[in-house]
Amino acid sequence: MNETQKSSAGNKIEFVLRDYVRELPLYDGDLDINANINADTETPPAAVVDFRREMSEAHAIIIGTPEYNYNVPGGLKNVIDWASRPFAKHCLIGRRVGVFGCSPGDRGGKASVEYLRNIVPLLGATLVGQELLFPKINSLISPDGKIDRSVMSPLTELANELAD
C-alpha cells in the first residue's frame, strides 16, 4: 500500500507498517510509572517507550483489525491499553485515526470496527473516514500478495483523508 499510495498522492504520504501486537508486553500498570505512581520501575518497558514515541510523532494512524468473538483481538486491546496511558497525557491525543475491519467471514470485522469507532474519540483522537469492512478478505488477496481494487480503493481514500 505504501508504494501505491505514494504514487497516487504525489509522494506526500509515507506509511510505516508496525505490528505492535507482537512486540508489546501485556499491559501491567505496575510496569508503567506514568500510569501508577507506586510502580516498581522508573520507566515502562523499552518497547512501550518506542511505541509511544512513534505514535506521538505520527500525523495519523490506520488500524486494521479482524474480529475475534465479536470484539477486537486481545492483542489490539493491549496496544490500546498501552497507548491510552498515562490518562489525559497519552500518545493518541490529537492523532487522526482511521479504522477498517477485515476477516475471512461474512461480517468483515464489524463488531471490532464498531468498538474502535466508539472508543477512538473517547481517547482524544479524531476519528476519520467511514466504516470500512472487508468480508471474505482471503478471497481479495492473490497468492502473490496483490490486493483487490475493492479493498485498495477505499483504503486509498481513507489514507488521503488522513493525510489532509
Helices and strands as residue ranges (DSSP letters): H 2-8, G 20-22, G 29-31, H 46-57, E 60-65, H 74-83, E 96-103, H 110-122, E 126-127, E 132-135, G 137-139, H 149-163
